[in-house]
Amino acid sequence: MLEPFYLRGNVEAGCDEAGRGCLAGPVFAAAVILPEQVPEPLCRLLNDSKKLKAHERTSICKIIQKQAKSWAVAKVENKEIDKINILNASIMAMHKALGKLSVNPETIIVDGNKFKPFNNIPHICIVKGDTKYMSIAAASILAKTYRDEYMEKLDKKFPQYEWKKNKGYPTSYHKKMISLYGISDYHRLSFKLNEQLKLDF
């Protein structure tokens, strides 16, 4: 079972991002503050978050939005990623999500090992945090669900890349289509696509 909180007795926000390893599209991040007593069904669902299918994530996303004390989702576009690099963009997206919360957190727990201070609020970086703490798992689900929906909308404008299926990740097909059609306005130039194309399909 995932732990509900890293530190009990204070308002704790969990953060995670989605789309960090993609060749195209924004990086999304979410911040979630769960209630002091996390409802049992949500506890069970979050414990299985790594095994979720897309339609299951969508359903749980709605439950998180209803039952969380506060939640927010934010994104940083590909052109900004190229300017500041994907790590800084991921942290920026998390900061933006935290800034949109309707409740001010007293502690921030973040998936991964890199973060920058936000509003002088104490933060803890937790490697594989989405497999350990419910609020980070919830943030992971929100960020991925919102990003997947965004990429599916972009797929209608650029169907040749099959973003509906690969969501912008460097699949063999995606890289082949870049070599055939070139890049779009939504591709990340800082990922050195020419080098990516040299990788084995």
N, C-alpha and C positions, 0 to 999 in steps of 0.2 A: 504493500500500500504506500502511496505517496504521503508525505507529511503535509499537513495543512499549512503550517507556518515554520519559518526558520526561527523567529523569535515571537513567542506568544506575548499577548498583552499590549501590543502596539499595532498601529495601522501599517500594514506591510503590502507593498506593491511588487508583484512579480512581472518581469519583463523578458521578452524574447523577440527574435526577428525571424523573417522568412525571406528567402530569395538572395541570400548572400553569395551563393555559388553560381548564380545565373549569368548568362551572356547577354540577356536582354531584360528590360523592364525595371521598375523601381525595386528598392528593398523596402519591405513593410516591417513594422514593429507594433507590438501591442503591450499595454500595461493593464494589469488586472489587480484589483483589491477585492478579496473574498470576504464574506461576512465571518464574524467570530465563530459561528457554528455553521460549517459548510454542510449543506443538505446532503444526506446520504446518497441519493442517486447520482449527484454530481461527483461525489468522492469516488464512486465506483467507475463512472465514465472516464474521469481524468486519469485514473490508474491505468486504463487501457489505451491511453492517447496515442502511443506509438503504433498500435495495431489498427488504428481507425482507417476506414475507407473514406473517400471524398464525401459521399452522401451522409455518412455518420458524423464526420466533422461538421458539416453544415448544420445538422440537427443539434449537435452539442454546442455549437457556436451560439445558437438561439437560446439555449438553456443558460449558458454562461452570461449572456447579455441580460437575461431576466433576473438571475440570482446573484450576480456579483454586486458588491457594495458600490463599486465604480469600475468602469473599463473605458479604454480608448484605443484607437488604432491610428497610425500615422504612416506616411511614406516619404521617401526621398528619391527623386527621379534619377534616371540614368545619367543625365548630363551633370548633375551635382556629384554623383558617384565618381565620374571621371575627374572632377576637379579636386575632390578631397580624399579619394580612395574609399574602397568598400568598407573598411573597418570604421573609419570616421563617419561614413554615411549611415552605417548600422547604428552606431551610438547616437548620431543625430536623430534618427528616426525614433529611437527609444526615448530620447529627451523630449521630442515633440509629443509622443504619446503620453508621457508622464505629465507634461504641461497641460494636456487636455482633460486630465482626470478631474472629476467634480469634488473629490475628497483629497486632501493633501496627505500623502504618505509620510510616516515617521521613519520608515526603513524601506530600502529598495533592494530586492534580490534579483540578480541578473543571470541569465544563462550564459555560460562561457567564462573566459578568464580576462576579458578586457572591458573596461568601462571608464567613463569620466564623471567626476562629481556633478550632481544635479541639485541646484538650489541648496547646497550645503546639507543635503540629507544623507545620512550614513547609508552606504551601499555595500553589498557583499556579492562577489562574483562566485558562481558555483558551476563548475564544469559538469555538463550533462544535468543541469538543474531541472530540465523539463521531465526528467525521469525520477526526480527526488521530491519536488515541491509542487503542490497543486496550483498555486497562482502562476508559476512559470509555465506549467503544462497548459493552463487555460490561455495564457498569453500566446503560447506557441500555436494553439488551435485557431485563435482569432487571427493572428498575423497570417498564417498559411491560408486560411479560408478566404480572407479578404484579398490576398495577393492572387490566389488562384482565380477568383472571380474577375479580377482586374485583367489578368492575362487572357482569360477566355473572351473578354470583350475586345481586347486588342487583336485577337485571332481573327475576328470578323473583318478587320481592316487589312490584315497581313496573313491570309490563310496559308501561304506557301511555307511558312516556318512551323506550322502545326503547334502553335503555342497553346492551343486548347488541350493538347496531349502532354507536351513537354514543359509547359509553363515557363519557357525561357532557359531551361537548364541545357547544358552542353551535350545533348544526345547526339548519336551518330547522324540521325536524320537532320536535326537542326544545323549541325555543322556543314552537312552536305548542301543544304539549301542556302546557307550563307555563301558557300563557294560558288553556287550557281547564280543566285540573285543579288549577292552583295548584302550589305547591312542596311537596316532600317534606321529611322530616327530614334528608335527605342533601344537599339543595341548599345552596349557599353564598350567604348573604344579602349578604355584602360585595361581591358582584359586581353589585349594584344591578340585580336582574332586571327591574324595571319599565323601566329604561332599555334593557336588552338587548332587551326585547320590542318596543321602538319601532324597532329596526333592521329593515332590509328582509329579508323572508323570501325 
